[in-house]
């Protein structure tokens, strides 16, 4: 800048001029015709409240709705149709939860088998005596089911909200390109600090439907390929964030994170009267005689009302002589599948970097989290209900996970922002190799964080 | 006067009295900004009016990053740019290629001899595009690269616009100074 420019700038930097006397009345009349902030943001606030209500309801439903319903049994028993079934309960149908039924043919006088392998049921339960099915009678087994299938509806609601308020509607006064305009403010830095609206802290709550996957390292991957599958779960929590500067923000808090997988290719059976299946000379045994291995640890069954059998693999281990043969023929197939859930208390530490602020604010997010295993329950799950039947074992209590995502947030009211953040999370250490079918299993998830934040 | 934070809180609640206080606090400064960018007083008043309405409507988006006055000023500057953006030509001014600097240190002393109101009057007379470039470069401190992005023009166009603006201003200031000297 040369002397001429410098002189002009110096001359005009403090230039002020008195506006016309009627200017304020003109502005005031325009403000009078403007709806109040509440009217402007009413729809957005109500939409945000609706999202929050759905989020909280979903969380409550998912947390409390599992493991409380008694399992209903089907009368599509493996027992022959013409054979009397003592103490049988009235038939109770279970809605077919099977996306792709896996057919298994039971030949009369033979073991349960499919095209590829034999089952242990033949070895352990003497099927010749107990399952005298008609020739070519077909039994439908769970192949894949989907738990919690209704959750994705939530994301659509938020998507609509964000789309409705496209960034195109925002005035260019917030354009980043002008952000470096030299300020001739007469306000001192002290007065800037005094005008601290809003402050550096904010609080938020989130709910994140997520698809839980896992990948394996090691040499024994093949045994579980196709026998386990991902499931839809969720996480939720609260966070406190501190704004370091205009770009960077750190946040931490506490959350609940549910991971898991569906264990396919396992048939489940129950005694129709719900009495303990396994007795030895009339004496109930103290522990369930079965266990099995998965890629996410082992499963120790605890509910003696249920008995399990492999369909095509050999993962179920049954203690010999632990069952009462006289009641094996009373078994009913439940038609439900095994689901392993791992519930973690999560303490994340995230860093956010703002890349766009034009009404719609965009942050990149990266962070790590400490995951403390709360429970590792195993459920026998149908389409609408589930009951706990065992525990996962051989799982690390503490794990670390890393995450990265991109967060979109939008103001819906004074200091209140609604946010939507696709995020990927992955465990940084193996869940626990002790009893896994693979040496190392690393869960990972793809989530959509939906949240509300409030700036203090 | 009540401190700014209290006034802003009141404005956020749509308190008309507080809005009036905020207007009284900044109207003169912002009108000065508007006059610098506008071609005439009528346009400046339009920008001032639109600007304050926009400030009140968007006050909840002020996040305390930087001074409030700076935030307000950006609103007024952007409104002014919007008003004249459509008149901006994308053609470079060939006569002043490379933005030859017309004002030397010795020639600049004439600026001291005229008042700020007279300089403002001269700036108003500049063609829209020259005036915008001149304000953005000299008053706001933007580089030519930034101005090119803001106004969607070429960097060379920005340079030549600035050079032309300065040449015009210098000529007018010189003429006015000589006239004043003769009058004395």
Interface residues (C-beta under 8 A of the other chain):
Chain A: X1 X2 X3 X4 X5 X6 X7 X8 X9 X11 X12 X13 X15 X16 X17 X18 X19 X20 X23 X24 X26 X27 X28 X30 X31 X34 X36 X37 X40 X171 X172 X173 X174 X175 X177 X178 X179 X180 X181 X182 X183 X184 X185 X186 X187 X191 X192 X194 X195 X196 X197 X198 X199 X246 X359 X411 X413 X414 X415 X455
Chain B: X3 X4 X5 X8 X9 X12 X14 X16 X19 X20 X23 X24 X27 X28 X29 X31 X32 X35 X36 X45 X48 X49 X52 X53 X54 X56 X57 X58 X60 X61 X62 X63 X64 X65 X66 X67 X68 X69 X70 X73 X74 X75 X77 X78 X79 X82 X101 X103 X104 X105 X107 X108 X109 X111 X112 X116 X119 X120 X137 X138 X139 X140 X141 X142 X146 X149 X150 X166 X169 X170
